[in-house]
Amino acid sequence: MSSHIITPGPYRATKLWNEVTRLFRAGMPLKKHRQNFRVYACCFTASSAVDWLHEMLRCNSNFGPDVTRQQTVQLLKKFLKNHVIEDVKGRWGTEDLEDNNILYRFPSTSPLKPIPCLAPATSTIRRRPSLRDKEGFFKFKSVKKHDKESLENVDPALQASHGGQSHLANEQKLQRRELTAEDEQEIWRDITLTHLQRILGVVSLNEVLDPCCINPQNIIHNMTKVNKHGVVALDDKTNDLPHWVLSAMKSLANWPKYDSEQPSYPGFERDVFKTVSDYFHSLPLPLLTFELYELFINVLGVLQPQCERVAIEALQLCTLLLPPASRRKLQLLMRMVSRISQNVDMPRLHPAISTRTLMVHTFSGCILSSAEECDLDELLATRLVSFLMDHQQSIFSVPEYLLSAISDHIQHLRTVQVPVDAVPKPESGEDVCIPVPMYTFCHQISGAEFEEQKLTSSQKAMEELLEILLTDQNISEKDRRKKLKQFQKQYPDIYKRRFASSARENKTDSKPKIKPPLLTIRKSKAFSIRS
C-alpha cells in the first residue's frame, strides 16, 4: 500500500494519525483464526499486527527506521483505545494490548479523526504591528510631479547648486526619528520568520505558529551570545544546568577519559547515565516548549533524504526561537548523546538494545511533547531526536547568512534614518534633516532610434581604435601593419572610409613633384707622371 508524505501545514499530527490508520486498515492481512473452540473470520493476532505495523513504520518516510517494536506496541494500544481496532468480542476503549496471540479485528465504523476547520487568521491571531506598518518610518519627502520632470537628465552637481536652496526650507520642517531598540528587535524577528516560512513552503506561519509567542530577544541572544565552543551562553546562571549534571554529562561524553577522582566500579557508567536521564525527565517543560510543538512537527515534513540540507536549515531557524536556557540544555544534551552513540569504547548501557536506540528513546519524551496528549508524540519525537543527534553540529551553529542579512538591513535603515543631531543646525536653532537623494530619469526612445544610436556609437568606437593603431608610437611597424591588416579584414567599411578620406586630402593638397636631376659624373683629372 503506497503512502505519501504529509507536507507542512496545520494539524499535521492529526493528518499523520489518519495516514497510519488508513495504511494499517488497508494493508494488514486478515485471516481465519480458531480460539477457545470457536472460529473467527477476518481477524489477526496482536503479534502479527506488531510485525506488520512495525515494518510499515520503519519504511515510511514520515517516521523512519528508528521506530522500535515496543513503540509499535504502544501505538497499537492507542489504536485499541481510539477504536481503530477491537478484540473479537467487540471490546475497546482501554490500552490492554500486549505482544501476544490475542485476536483483534477492525470495526465497521470509520476510525479517522476529523480535521478541524482552520479559522481565519485575523480572528484568532492578533498580528503585531510590523516596522513597515508604522506611519512615516519609510516615508520620504514628497516631490511634485513637475519637479521630477524638471530634474530628469540633469547633472546632479547642477541640481545641488540650483535646487538646494529651494528645498532647504521644506527639509527643515521634516522630522525623522532614529531606529529604536524595539524596531531592531522586530527586524530580527520578521526576517527570521520570513526565512523560515520560505523554507517550510507554507502560505503563512500563522497556520503552524503564533507569532505573538515569539520573543525576538531570544533570537538575538541565541545568535550573538555564543562562546568559543559554539554553545549559547546565559546571562542568568541560575537557569543553567546544575554543576553535578554538567559533570556527569562530561564524564559520559569523554568516556573513558574521566576524572581520576571519580569512583570507578562495574556499572558506574550506567549509574551516571541514569542520573542524567532522571534530571532531564524531571524538567517541568519539554526542551522544545509546548508553544513550538506544532512548528517542530511540521519540520518533520521536510526530513527526507533528498531534502537533508533544507531540513538542517529549517531546524537551525526553529531552534533560534527557543529560550536561551532551553537551547543551551538541548545543545549540550545532543552533543553528549552524539558522542556516546559514536564511542566504540563505551560499554553497553542496556543489555537488550543498542546504545544509539537507547539514547533516542530515553530523551525523546523530554525533548518534544505536546501540552495535550497526542497519540503519535513518541513516534514523532523519535524521528526528530534521531535527526538532531546526527546533525547537531550543523543545526546548532549560527546561520551566518541570516546574521549578515539582518545586520545589513539594520545598517541600511540607520543610514536612511539619520539622527537629527548628526548634522549641523542653522543659526535659528531649527533641526535640519539630511535631504533625500534626488534621482534622475531618462526619456524613453523608439526602437529605431536605439538601433541608430547603437550603430553610431559602435562605429565611433572602432574609428577611435583605428586612429590609435595609426598614431601610437609604442607599436612597432611590424605589429602596426599586422593589426591594420586584421582591422581591414574585420571592419572593411570603416577602414575604407578612413583611408579614402586620407587619399582625397593627399590628392588635393599635393603639388607636382620635380624629379631630381641625374647625378653628374665629374671627370677626374688624368693622372700624369709629370704632375
Secondary structure, 3 states (H helix, E strand, C coil): CCCCCCCCCCCHHHHHHHHHHHHHHHHCCCEEEEECCEEEEEEEEHHHHHHHHHHHHHHCCCCCCCCCHHHHHHHHHHHHHCCCCEECCCCCCCCCCCCCCCEEECCCCCCCCCCCCCCCHHHHCCCCCCHHHCCCCCCCCCCCHHHHHHCCCCCHHHHHHHHHHHHHHHHHHCCCCCCCHHHHHHHHHHHHHHHHHHHHCCCCHHHCCCHHHCCHHHHHHHHHCECCCCCECCCCHHHCCCHHHHHHHHHHHCCCCCCCCCCCCCCHHHHHHHHHHHHHHCCCCCCCCCCCHHHHHHHHHHCCHHHHHHHHHHHHHHHHCCCHHHHHHHHHHHHHHHHHHHCCCCCCCCCCCCHHHHHHHHHHHHHCCCCCCCCCHHHHHHHHHHHHHHCHHHHCCCCHHHHHHHHHHHHHHHHHCCCHHHCCCCCCCCCCCCCCCCCCCCCCCCHHHHHHHHHHHHHHHHHHHHHHHHHCCCCCHHHHHHHHHHHHHHCHHHHHHHHHHHHHHHHHHCCCCCCCCCCCCCCCCCCCCCC
